[in-house]
Amino acid sequence: MLTDAATFVCDFHRKQSWLRWIRTMKHGVSDNQEEILHLLNVCQLRILYIRWQIGVMEFISYLTIM
């Protein structure tokens, strides 16, 4: 097994899996679908922003070394 392998999922399939999870009654969140979906989107945007900030810092660091 490749334990260090990264998994990439496109936005469409990520959101599709969220919707399927939210709509499944056994998870107990189906009454608050819109709110839960909003919170999941907010979390995803924060992750992307943090990764972007790290990339910018690495780029600036690289430029200062040159």
N, C-alpha and C positions, 0 to 999 in steps of 0.2 A: 504494500500500500504506500502511496506517495503522501506522507504526512505533511510535507512542506509545500505541496501543490496548492496554488491559488485557484479559487473558483470565481468565475465571472458570470454575472447574470445581468441581462439587459433590463432597462427600466420597465418595459412592458411586462416581462415575466416576473419581476420582483413585485410589482403592484398586483399582478394577477394572483400570485401566491398569497399576498396579504389579504386580498378580497376573499379568496377561498377560505383562509384561516378565520377571518372575521365572521363569515357567514355560517361557519360550522357551529351549531348550537352548543356542542359540548365544551367549547372554550369559554362560554358564558359572557361573551362581549357582543353578541349579535344585536342587543338592544341599543348599543351606542356605536353603531358602525361608522357613522360620519366622523365622530369625535376620535375614535381609535385610528381611523385611516389618516386623519389630519395629524395626529401625534406621531404616527409612523413616518409620515412625510417630513415632518419637522426634524425628527431624529436623523433621517437620511440626509437632509440638507445640511445639518450641522456637521455630519461626518464629512461630506464633500467639501465644506468650507474649511474645516480643519486640515484636510489633505491638501487643499489648494494653498493654504497658508504655509504649510510645511514645504511644499514645492517651491514657493516664492522664496522662503528663507534659504533653502538649499541653493537655489539659483543665485541669489545675492552673495551667499558665502562663496560660491564658485567664482563669481566675478571678482570678488575682493582678493582671491588667491592669485588670479592671473596677473 
